Amino acid sequence: MKKIKIHKGRKYSICSCGLSNILPLCDNAHRKYNEDNKTNYKSVKIIAEDTVMIDVNSSKWKA
């Protein structure tokens, strides 16, 4: 599990594939992986309504 601070009004892309080098944020590593492996990974987009700390986790992320 990763804890991050998100800021009110900002858009965030959270990694759902586990390939990002900046977890828990997405660095678009899934694009090449999708092309090479015929998969359809996408990031999870959120826009923060308040500035808060959140816990994010994915079963695809390596511990």
C-alpha positions as CSV (number, residue, x, y, z in Angstrom):
1,M,0.0,0.0,0.0
2,K,1.2,3.5,-0.8
3,K,0.2,6.7,0.9
4,I,0.1,9.9,-1.1
5,K,-1.0,13.4,-0.7
6,I,-3.4,14.7,-3.3
7,H,-4.2,18.3,-3.8
8,K,-7.6,19.9,-4.3
9,G,-8.5,20.5,-7.9
10,R,-5.5,18.5,-9.4
11,K,-5.9,15.5,-11.7
12,Y,-4.0,12.3,-10.9
13,S,-3.4,9.2,-12.9
14,I,-3.0,6.1,-10.6
15,C,-1.2,3.1,-12.0
16,S,-3.4,0.0,-12.4
17,C,-0.9,-2.3,-14.2
18,G,2.2,-2.3,-11.9
19,L,4.6,-1.3,-14.7
20,S,5.1,2.3,-13.7
21,N,8.5,3.4,-12.3
22,I,6.8,6.1,-10.2
23,L,4.2,4.0,-8.3
24,P,1.6,4.7,-7.3
25,L,1.4,7.3,-10.1
26,C,1.2,6.3,-13.8
27,D,4.1,7.0,-16.1
28,N,2.4,5.5,-19.2
29,A,4.6,2.4,-19.2
30,H,1.4,0.5,-20.0
31,R,1.2,2.0,-23.5
32,K,4.2,0.0,-24.9
33,Y,3.2,-3.1,-22.9
34,N,-0.3,-2.9,-24.4
35,E,1.0,-2.6,-27.9
36,D,3.5,-5.5,-27.5
37,N,1.1,-7.8,-25.6
38,K,-2.3,-6.9,-27.0
39,T,-3.6,-5.9,-23.6
40,N,-5.6,-2.8,-22.6
41,Y,-4.2,-1.5,-19.3
42,K,-5.2,2.1,-18.4
43,S,-4.5,4.4,-15.5
44,V,-7.2,5.3,-13.0
45,K,-7.9,9.0,-13.2
46,I,-9.0,11.0,-10.2
47,I,-9.6,14.7,-9.5
48,A,-9.2,15.6,-5.9
49,E,-12.1,17.4,-4.3
50,D,-10.0,18.3,-1.2
51,T,-6.3,18.1,-0.2
52,V,-6.0,14.9,1.6
53,M,-3.7,11.9,2.2
54,I,-5.0,8.7,0.6
55,D,-4.0,5.1,0.6
56,V,-3.7,3.4,-2.8
57,N,-3.1,-0.2,-3.6
58,S,-3.2,-2.7,-6.5
59,S,-2.8,-6.4,-6.7
60,K,-0.7,-5.8,-9.8
61,W,2.0,-3.8,-7.9
62,K,5.0,-5.7,-6.7
63,A,5.6,-5.5,-3.0
